[in-house]
Amino acid sequence: MISIYVQILLIILFWNTDCQIIPRIEECGLSCSQGIHCKSKPSGGIFNSFCHDAPASLSSMVLKSMKISTVMKCVQGSPCSLHLNIKGTLSLDENVRGLEICSFSLDTQQSQCINVRFTRKKSKILNEKKVQVEFNCIEVNVAQHIYVTMKTVPHYCEVKLSQQYYVEDCRNSDVGKYIPACSAGKLDYTLDRARKIVTVNVSNFPRDQDYYVRLCHKWFTCEDVGAFAVIKGKESLKSVSLKYSQLLPCLCIEGWLALPDARRIQLCPFENDTQVLWDNIVYNPSTQTLAWEPACPVLVMVNLCRFTKSNDYCEDIENSFKNSPEKQVKYSRVDTHPRLCMKFTTKRGSWIKCPFAHGEFPAWKMRTSAVAEQIQVFFTSQTKARFSVLVCNRTQMASCESLGIHHSVSVGDSVSITVPREMCGSTICIQGWRTDVDYSVPLQICDTYCGFHGQSHSDGNPAKAMTHRMKSVQSLH
């Protein structure tokens, strides 16, 4: 239950920060209640920093309260600015001639002080009456941390009010919309693909403010890609060059003012450059695991398929379809056949990658030879493996009718197959595939039974590397 209360409190706090309406004024000024005439002048603060002992007749509660808020000064033809609105309540006393209100920025270590003086004649008449003083001419910056004090004039020891205050940041709807410092600017870019450099030009931001620019990969948040660059507000050149390693669809340009909680803008212009996403395929021979890890978030259906040389078609392998909401797609116990491929399908089309097509992974071979009415089938492999053999009669180019002859074979062994003499003249095919893996591609050797000659077929060469980046075949819808 505690966590629920905490969540509700956070929602209320963020709602207050983001949605609080900031009052607008056209002019700043000073006002006092009870018809008292008061006037203000700047104060150095230091002359009133030493306190005096309070008279016995002066109540320590002469300063009743102090409230602080933010107002927005907006004058037609000029940008809006933020000011502190300070309201103080005190009891008039013949020993008090006025107030000193000071603000001290904990961010910049700068202070501003103002002296407020009351007209003596009126204040004597209203002695011990409550008077409210309101002053809103202290200008502040976005997201400043301010320390405000209110003292009597003269300053009596133990008679003082103080309060810390946080000025709204750019998340506040009014501040973000009307204060120039919250302008996120405008980003434009030029791309040098040969040198892998993005040059970013920034405009429409305050000239006296520094501006940050970075490259990032956009997942749930935009993750850093190298260090960010700073464009100095005082510099005339408002551009910066950033290097990238890969032009990915989630590569974004992000910019923001050098202010706490400044609003950020993003430009993601490479969303159509998806080709490089399908390259990150890794095979581990020791675990026989084939894995793909996207460099960017992408909605894609991944599956394995068997690539056919005859018509450049990749036949889908059943039970291999996987969605990719996560960061990795993995297949265990995969045969390293040159025509075993991965297919990636998005709304933009399909891409096929064949990681074993270049013969750089462990291979196995199937060889056949004919002696009299016997066909000998042999398997060789650099790794321990088991195989199945099936004999069929190819009646058409794409179909092979099983003859009911099926055998299991281990590496180094052979099997003898007797083919009925009445099949002479028919096209007999010997199919072989691995049975000790979950995903395999069958090899097939076909010939006529009469005059059958020894043949061999293999799936590649010995392993040279564990990781390989493939050529692709693209089939757009």
C-alpha positions in Angstrom: 0.0 0.0 0.0 2.9 2.4 0.8 4.2 2.1 -2.8 0.7 3.1 -4.1 0.7 6.2 -1.9 4.2 7.1 -3.1 3.1 6.8 -6.7 0.1 9.0 -6.1 2.3 11.6 -4.3 4.7 11.6 -7.2 1.9 12.1 -9.7 0.6 15.0 -7.7 4.0 16.6 -7.5 4.7 16.2 -11.2 1.2 17.5 -12.0 1.8 20.6 -9.9 5.1 21.2 -11.7 3.9 20.6 -15.2 0.4 22.0 -15.1 0.6 24.9 -12.6 -0.6 28.1 -14.2 1.8 31.0 -13.7 0.1 34.4 -13.3 1.1 37.1 -15.8 1.9 40.7 -15.1 2.7 43.6 -17.5 4.7 45.6 -14.9 6.4 44.7 -11.7 6.1 46.7 -8.6 5.5 47.1 -4.9 2.2 47.3 -3.0 1.2 47.6 0.7 -2.2 47.0 2.2 -4.1 49.1 4.7 -3.7 52.2 2.5 -0.1 52.6 3.6 2.2 54.4 1.2 5.4 52.5 0.7 8.3 52.8 -1.7 11.3 50.6 -2.5 14.9 51.1 -3.5 17.8 48.7 -4.1 19.8 47.7 -1.1 23.3 46.4 -0.9 22.3 44.1 1.9 25.6 44.4 3.8 24.5 47.5 5.7 21.6 45.7 7.2 23.5 42.4 7.8 24.4 43.2 11.4 21.5 42.9 13.9 20.6 45.0 16.9 19.0 43.9 20.1 15.2 44.3 19.8 13.5 46.7 22.1 11.5 45.1 25.0 8.3 46.4 23.5 8.9 44.7 20.1 7.3 41.3 19.6 9.5 38.6 18.1 6.4 37.8 16.0 6.4 41.2 14.3 7.1 39.3 11.0 4.1 37.1 10.6 4.5 35.1 7.4 6.2 35.0 4.0 4.9 33.4 0.8 6.8 33.0 -2.5 5.5 32.2 -5.9 6.5 32.9 -9.5 4.9 35.4 -11.9 5.6 35.9 -15.6 6.2 39.4 -16.9 5.1 39.7 -20.5 5.2 43.0 -22.4 4.0 43.1 -26.0 7.0 43.1 -28.4 9.4 41.7 -25.8 10.0 38.1 -24.5 8.5 37.1 -21.3 10.6 36.8 -18.1 10.2 35.2 -14.7 10.0 37.1 -11.4 9.6 36.2 -7.8 6.3 37.3 -6.2 7.1 37.7 -2.5 4.2 38.4 0.0 5.1 39.3 3.6 2.8 39.9 6.5 3.9 42.0 9.5 2.5 43.9 12.4 3.3 47.6 12.3 5.4 48.9 15.1 6.9 52.3 15.9 10.3 50.6 16.1 10.1 49.2 12.5 10.6 51.6 9.6 10.4 49.0 6.8 11.5 45.7 5.4 14.5 44.3 3.6 13.8 41.5 1.1 16.8 39.6 -0.3 17.1 36.7 -2.7 20.2 34.6 -3.0 20.7 32.2 -5.9 22.3 28.9 -4.7 23.1 28.2 -8.4 25.0 31.4 -9.3 25.8 32.7 -5.8 24.4 36.1 -6.8 22.1 38.1 -4.5 19.5 40.9 -5.0 18.1 43.0 -2.1 15.4 45.6 -1.9 14.5 48.0 0.9 10.8 48.8 1.5 10.0 51.9 3.5 6.7 52.9 5.1 5.3 56.4 5.5 5.7 57.2 9.2 2.5 59.2 9.7 0.1 56.5 8.5 2.1 53.6 10.1 1.8 55.2 13.6 -1.9 55.4 13.3 -2.1 51.7 12.3 0.3 50.6 15.0 0.0 46.8 15.7 -2.2 46.4 12.7 -1.3 43.6 10.2 0.0 44.9 6.8 0.7 42.8 3.8 3.6 43.8 1.5 3.9 42.4 -2.0 6.9 42.7 -4.2 7.5 41.1 -7.6 10.5 42.8 -9.3 13.2 40.3 -8.5 14.0 38.6 -11.9 15.0 34.9 -11.8 16.0 32.2 -14.2 14.3 28.9 -15.2 14.8 26.1 -12.5 16.8 28.4 -10.2 17.2 27.4 -6.5 16.6 30.6 -4.5 17.0 31.4 -0.8 14.8 34.3 0.2 15.1 36.3 3.5 12.9 39.0 5.0 14.2 41.2 7.8 13.0 44.4 9.6 14.6 47.8 9.0 16.5 48.2 11.2 17.4 44.6 11.5 16.7 43.2 15.0 18.3 40.0 16.1 16.0 36.9 16.1 13.5 38.8 13.9 13.8 37.2 10.5 12.0 35.0 8.0 13.7 32.8 5.5 12.6 30.2 2.9 14.1 28.2 0.0 12.3 28.2 -3.3 12.6 26.4 -6.6 11.6 28.3 -9.7 9.6 26.2 -12.2 11.6 24.5 -15.0 10.8 24.0 -18.6 8.5 21.1 -17.9 5.9 23.7 -16.8 3.6 24.3 -19.7 3.7 28.1 -19.3 7.4 28.3 -18.8 8.2 25.9 -21.6 6.0 27.9 -24.0 6.8 31.5 -23.2 10.3 31.7 -21.7 13.0 32.0 -24.4 15.5 30.0 -22.3 13.2 27.0 -22.7 13.3 27.1 -26.5 14.7 23.8 -27.6 16.0 25.4 -30.9 15.9 24.0 -34.4 18.2 21.3 -35.7 19.4 20.9 -39.3 22.1 18.5 -40.5 24.3 17.5 -43.4 25.7 13.9 -43.8 29.1 12.8 -45.0 28.7 9.1 -45.5 32.3 8.6 -46.6 33.8 10.1 -43.5 30.9 9.0 -41.2 30.3 12.5 -39.9 27.0 14.3 -39.2 27.3 18.1 -39.1 24.5 19.7 -37.0 23.4 23.3 -37.4 21.4 24.9 -34.6 19.1 27.9 -34.8 16.3 29.6 -32.9 17.8 29.5 -29.4 18.9 32.3 -27.1 22.3 33.7 -28.2 23.6 34.1 -24.6 23.0 30.5 -23.7 25.2 27.5 -24.4 23.6 24.6 -26.3 24.3 20.8 -26.1 24.2 18.4 -29.1 24.7 14.7 -29.1 24.1 11.5 -31.1 22.1 8.8 -29.4 20.4 5.5 -30.1 16.7 5.7 -29.4 15.3 2.8 -27.4 12.9 3.6 -24.5 15.3 6.5 -23.9 18.0 7.9 -26.1 21.2 6.1 -25.2 24.5 8.0 -25.5 26.7 7.3 -28.6 29.9 9.1 -27.6 30.3 12.4 -25.9 28.1 15.4 -26.4 29.3 18.7 -28.0 28.8 22.2 -26.7 28.0 25.2 -28.9 28.9 28.3 -27.0 26.3 31.0 -26.9 28.8 33.7 -27.5 30.3 32.1 -30.6 29.1 33.1 -34.0 29.4 29.5 -35.4 26.3 27.6 -34.4 27.3 24.2 -35.8 29.2 21.1 -34.7 30.4 17.9 -36.3 29.8 14.5 -34.7 31.2 11.1 -35.8 29.1 7.9 -35.9 30.1 4.2 -36.4 27.0 2.9 -38.1 24.1 4.7 -39.8 21.3 3.0 -37.9 17.5 3.7 -38.1 17.5 4.6 -34.4 20.4 7.0 -34.7 19.1 10.4 -33.6 20.4 13.9 -33.1 19.4 15.5 -29.8 19.8 19.1 -28.7 19.0 21.1 -25.6 19.9 24.3 -23.8 22.5 24.1 -21.1 19.9 24.6 -18.4 18.6 22.3 -15.7 15.7 20.1 -17.0 15.7 22.0 -20.3 13.4 20.6 -23.0 15.1 18.4 -25.6 14.4 18.0 -29.2 15.3 15.0 -31.4 15.8 14.6 -35.1 15.8 10.9 -36.3 16.4 11.2 -40.0 17.7 7.7 -40.7 14.6 5.6 -40.0 14.7 4.0 -43.4 18.3 2.7 -43.2 17.3 -0.7 -41.9 19.7 -2.8 -44.1 22.5 -2.8 -41.5 20.2 -4.2 -38.8 20.2 -7.7 -40.2 24.0 -8.1 -40.2 24.5 -8.7 -36.5 24.2 -12.5 -36.7 26.5 -14.6 -34.5 27.1 -18.4 -34.6 28.8 -20.3 -31.7 30.1 -23.7 -32.9 30.6 -25.0 -29.3 26.9 -24.6 -28.4 25.6 -24.8 -32.0 23.6 -21.6 -31.3 22.7 -19.0 -33.9 21.7 -15.6 -32.6 20.7 -12.2 -33.9 20.8 -9.1 -31.8 19.3 -5.9 -33.2 21.3 -2.7 -32.8 18.0 -0.8 -32.7 14.4 -1.5 -31.6 12.5 -2.8 -34.6 9.2 -4.6 -35.1 10.2 -7.7 -37.0 9.3 -11.3 -37.5 12.3 -13.6 -37.6 12.4 -17.2 -38.9 14.8 -19.8 -40.4 14.4 -20.9 -44.0 16.0 -23.2 -46.6 17.3 -21.4 -49.6 16.8 -23.2 -52.9 19.2 -22.6 -55.7 16.7 -23.4 -58.4 14.4 -20.5 -58.0 16.1 -18.2 -55.4 13.3 -19.0 -53.0 13.8 -19.5 -49.2 11.4 -22.1 -47.9 10.3 -21.3 -44.3 11.2 -23.8 -41.6 8.3 -24.7 -39.4 8.3 -23.7 -35.7 11.1 -21.2 -36.2 9.0 -18.0 -36.2 9.9 -15.5 -33.5 8.8 -11.9 -32.9 11.5 -9.5 -31.8 10.2 -7.3 -28.9 13.4 -8.2 -27.0 17.0 -7.5 -27.8 17.9 -11.0 -29.0 16.6 -13.8 -31.1 18.3 -17.2 -30.5 18.1 -20.6 -32.1 19.8 -23.6 -30.4 21.1 -26.8 -32.1 21.4 -25.3 -35.6 22.9 -27.2 -38.6 25.7 -25.2 -40.4 24.3 -25.8 -43.8 25.2 -23.2 -46.5 21.5 -22.9 -47.5 20.2 -22.5 -43.9 19.3 -18.8 -43.7 17.5 -16.3 -41.4 14.6 -14.3 -42.8 13.6 -10.9 -41.4 10.2 -9.5 -42.3 8.9 -6.0 -41.5 6.2 -3.8 -42.9 8.8 -2.5 -45.4 9.7 -5.9 -46.8 11.7 -9.1 -46.2 15.5 -9.6 -46.0 17.3 -13.0 -46.1 20.8 -13.5 -44.6 22.7 -16.8 -45.0 25.4 -17.0 -42.3 26.9 -20.2 -43.5 26.9 -19.5 -47.2 30.7 -18.7 -47.4 31.9 -22.1 -46.0 33.5 -20.6 -42.9 31.8 -23.0 -40.4 32.1 -26.7 -39.6 30.8 -28.8 -42.5 29.5 -32.3 -43.2 29.4 -34.2 -46.4 27.2 -36.9 -48.0 28.6 -39.2 -50.7 27.0 -42.0 -52.7 28.3 -44.7 -54.9 26.6 -47.5 -56.9 27.8 -51.1 -57.0 25.5 -53.6 -58.8 22.1 -53.1 -57.3 23.4 -51.4 -54.2 23.8 -47.7 -53.4 26.3 -47.0 -50.7 25.7 -43.7 -48.7 28.5 -42.3 -46.6 28.6 -39.3 -44.2 31.7 -37.4 -43.1 31.8 -34.6 -40.5 34.3 -32.7 -38.4 32.0 -32.9 -35.5 30.0 -35.8 -34.0 26.7 -36.1 -35.8 23.8 -38.4 -36.7 21.9 -38.5 -40.0 18.8 -39.9 -41.6 18.7 -41.3 -45.2 15.5 -41.4 -47.3 15.1 -42.8 -50.8 12.5 -41.3 -53.1 11.4 -41.3 -56.7 11.4 -37.9 -58.2 8.3 -37.8 -60.3 8.3 -34.0 -60.8 10.9 -31.3 -60.4 9.6 -30.2 -57.0 8.3 -33.5 -55.7 9.9 -36.7 -54.6 7.7 -39.8 -53.8 9.1 -41.8 -50.9 9.9 -45.5 -51.6 9.6 -46.3 -47.9 13.3 -46.9 -47.5 14.7 -45.1 -44.5 17.9 -45.5 -42.5 19.8 -43.9 -39.6 23.5 -43.4 -40.0 26.3 -42.0 -37.7 29.4 -40.2 -38.9 32.0 -42.6 -40.3 29.4 -45.3 -41.0 27.8 -46.1 -44.3 24.5 -47.7 -45.3 23.7 -49.9 -48.3 20.5 -49.4 -50.1 19.0 -51.9 -52.5 16.9 -50.3 -55.3 14.4 -52.6 -57.1 15.4 -53.3 -60.7 12.0 -52.2 -61.9 13.0 -48.6 -60.9 15.6 -48.6 -63.7 15.2 -45.5 -65.8 13.5 -43.6 -63.0 15.2 -40.7 -61.2 16.2 -41.9 -57.8 17.0 -39.4 -55.1 18.9 -40.0 -51.9 18.1 -37.5 -49.2 20.2 -37.0 -46.1 19.9 -34.6 -43.1 21.2 -34.3 -39.6 18.9 -35.6 -36.8 21.0 -34.4 -33.8 20.0 -30.7 -34.4 16.7 -28.9 -34.2 17.1 -27.0 -37.5 18.6 -28.7 -40.5 18.6 -28.6 -44.3 18.4 -31.9 -46.2 20.9 -32.7 -49.0 19.7 -34.5 -52.1 21.5 -36.4 -54.7 19.5 -37.6 -57.7 20.4 -39.8 -60.7 18.9 -42.6 -62.8 19.4 -46.0 -61.2 20.7 -47.6 -64.4 24.3 -46.4 -64.8 24.3 -44.8 -61.4 27.7 -43.1 -60.8 29.3 -42.2 -57.4 28.6 -38.6 -56.4 29.2 -36.5 -53.3 27.6 -33.4 -51.9 28.7 -31.2 -49.0 27.5 -28.2 -47.0 30.7 -26.2 -46.8 34.3 -25.9 -45.6 36.0 -26.2 -42.2 35.4 -23.4 -39.7 37.5 -20.3 -39.9 35.6 -17.9 -37.7 32.8 -17.9 -35.1 31.2 -14.7 -36.4 30.4 -13.8 -40.0 28.5 -10.9 -41.7 26.6 -12.1 -44.7 25.5 -11.0 -48.2 21.8 -10.6 -48.4 19.0 -11.4 -50.8 16.1 -8.9 -50.5 12.5 -9.6 -51.5 10.3 -6.6 -51.2 6.6 -6.8 -51.0 
